[in-house]
Amino acid sequence: MQKGVRDFLRILEQNEELVVVNKKVNPLHVSALISDSNKAVLLRDVDGYDMPIVGGLVRDTRKIALGLECRHDEIAQRLSNAIQNPVETVIVKDAPLKEIIIGEKDIDLTLLPQIMQHEKDGGPYIGSGVQFAVHETWGKDAGIYRHMFRTQNTMGVDFNSPNDIRLFYSDAYEKGKPLEMAVAIGLHPIELLAADCSAATGLYEMTIAGGLRKEPVEMIPCETIDVEVPANAEIVLECEVLPTGWTTDEGRYGEFHGISGDVKKNPVVKVKTITRRKDAIFHSLIMPWEVYGLGAPNRELQAYNILKAVRLRPKAIRTTVGSCNFFELIVALDNPKPGEGKAAITALMAMMGVKLITVVDDDIDIYDDEQVRWAVALRMQADKDVLIVSNLQAKHVDPSVRSSELPKGQMPTTSKMGIDATIPVGIPRKAYERLQYFNPDNVHLSDYLD
Ligand SMILES: Cc1cc2nc3c(=O)[nH]c(=O)nc-3n(C[C@H](O)[C@H](O)[C@H](O)COP(=O)(O)O)c2cc1C
């Protein structure tokens, strides 16, 4: 199986999913260049930096599937199996990651190709860092958090959501201690996908990565903090999150929903040591595209588990890129019985942020928008099959929920809609028999061309 990001780049290239740029690139143009392609983009020569930048690595599930060596519609299920069958990590003693070790006095974060991603960003950001930390009670943890450049040896971090590393930090902060944390840059999609997984506190995401790999992830100890990182990382920042609390401005930054977020109060991270490969490749994760690729399997898995819990039979589930792979779900049910389409809708409305759900039968390919539209056009009766429910939990970043008009601390609510586009009760499947051409599997236009 592929190990690090270099193996993955080779696979992307073999599958024509990588564009390589050899010309010198202005750092301010990096985000526009990477966003201009559906393929991953490797910029070999970025003006002012001694390392290439790669971006768009996990911008869609097609690429993640290449990393997992499976079909794109199998990713969520693979993730589910890995969560149920985690594999312990192993420690290795040496790795190219230790080829260069930069000590505290020589740290200069301006040497890393952190770039300004969006016009309104408050500064250059590292978007691809995976953070590793350990807690005496909850064990080891990995997550993905952004870092805003602050000074030569300090960065911001966004610890505003109720995630595990925030929990570790809150505990350290209450004790007046810094939290030791390593930031690994340049990881394979398997480790990225696992790190983005909202696993139960105490379930170490790198054991989920091991479950996806069906072999242990190789970890290597840091030099100056008591934390391990994947040995295949390109660059690692060994850090302390200072016990200052949420006191320093961080942001603005282009958020996952494609809109610039507000300035937030966040902690400060001090970088103590940097270890890196001599020929390190810097993964520049440009928001929002790669969050969509990583977020989709996690979101689809959550929906799958909800439907299974209420004894429905999901055949396929997908989020849509247009909805930031977050706000919309399309579900195919296996031979749905009367009432099951609407049962699926009401169950999935409980997912925070999901605003639009379409449920179809298993004869519809949910990855083909035209087929889904066809089902909606011919199987839905709006007065019977559209469910609208008001005042459900909302994601605060959605401008239409008017979070800013609410009293401080009050969570916004939203209305949600579900479309039951399964075949209506009493109409036989035969009524939807599709047109067939004569012998379509054996008749090909290409055979008739000169
Ligand atoms: C590219 C990317 C960037 C992310 N940045 C942040 C962030 O800055 N702050 C945050 O709270 N969550 C962020 N997330 C979501 C967390 O990584 C995710 O919730 C993860 O499960 C947290 O892990 P933990 O609970 O083990 O700490 C990001 C996710 C991705 C894919």
The ligand as an SDF file (V2000), in Angstrom:
LIG
                    3D

 31 33  0  0  0  0  0  0  0  0999 V2000
   -8.7580   21.0500    6.0320 C   0  0  0  0  0  0  0  0  0  0  0  0
   -9.4520   21.0750    7.3500 C   0  0  0  0  0  0  0  0  0  0  0  0
   -9.2550   22.1250    8.2190 C   0  0  0  0  0  0  0  0  0  0  0  0
   -9.8800   22.1560    9.4530 C   0  0  0  0  0  0  0  0  0  0  0  0
   -9.6560   23.2060   10.2770 N   0  0  0  0  0  0  0  0  0  0  0  0
  -10.2600   23.2510   11.4790 C   0  0  0  0  0  0  0  0  0  0  0  0
  -10.0060   24.3470   12.3630 C   0  0  0  0  0  0  0  0  0  0  0  0
   -9.1980   25.2280   12.0770 O   0  0  0  0  0  0  0  0  0  0  0  0
  -10.6780   24.3740   13.5410 N   0  0  0  0  0  0  0  0  0  0  0  0
  -11.5450   23.3740   13.9000 C   0  0  0  0  0  0  0  0  0  0  0  0
  -12.1280   23.4520   14.9860 O   0  0  0  0  0  0  0  0  0  0  0  0
  -11.7830   22.3030   13.0970 N   0  0  0  0  0  0  0  0  0  0  0  0
  -11.1520   22.2320   11.9030 C   0  0  0  0  0  0  0  0  0  0  0  0
  -11.3770   21.1660   11.0790 N   0  0  0  0  0  0  0  0  0  0  0  0
  -12.2290   20.0440   11.5540 C   0  0  0  0  0  0  0  0  0  0  0  0
  -11.4580   19.1330   12.5100 C   0  0  0  0  0  0  0  0  0  0  0  0
  -10.2260   18.7340   11.9720 O   0  0  0  0  0  0  0  0  0  0  0  0
  -12.2680   17.8670   12.7910 C   0  0  0  0  0  0  0  0  0  0  0  0
  -13.4300   18.2600   13.4810 O   0  0  0  0  0  0  0  0  0  0  0  0
  -11.5110   16.8280   13.5830 C   0  0  0  0  0  0  0  0  0  0  0  0
  -12.3590   15.7510   13.8290 O   0  0  0  0  0  0  0  0  0  0  0  0
  -10.9960   17.3620   14.9080 C   0  0  0  0  0  0  0  0  0  0  0  0
  -10.2400   16.3430   15.5110 O   0  0  0  0  0  0  0  0  0  0  0  0
  -10.1440   16.1710   17.1040 P   0  0  0  0  0  0  0  0  0  0  0  0
  -11.5590   16.2440   17.6650 O   0  0  0  0  0  0  0  0  0  0  0  0
   -9.5620   14.7980   17.2700 O   0  0  0  0  0  0  0  0  0  0  0  0
   -9.2640   17.2320   17.6560 O   0  0  0  0  0  0  0  0  0  0  0  0
  -10.7530   21.1070    9.8330 C   0  0  0  0  0  0  0  0  0  0  0  0
  -10.9620   20.0430    8.9580 C   0  0  0  0  0  0  0  0  0  0  0  0
  -10.3150   20.0160    7.7310 C   0  0  0  0  0  0  0  0  0  0  0  0
  -10.5470   18.8510    6.8060 C   0  0  0  0  0  0  0  0  0  0  0  0
  1  2  1  0
  2  3  1  0
  2 30  2  0
  3  4  2  0
  4  5  1  0
  4 28  1  0
  5  6  2  0
  6  7  1  0
  6 13  1  0
  7  8  2  0
  7  9  1  0
  9 10  1  0
 10 11  2  0
 10 12  1  0
 12 13  2  0
 13 14  1  0
 14 15  1  0
 14 28  1  0
 15 16  1  0
 16 17  1  0
 16 18  1  0
 18 19  1  0
 18 20  1  0
 20 21  1  0
 20 22  1  0
 22 23  1  0
 23 24  1  0
 24 25  2  0
 24 26  1  0
 24 27  1  0
 28 29  2  0
 29 30  1  0
 30 31  1  0
M  END
$$$$
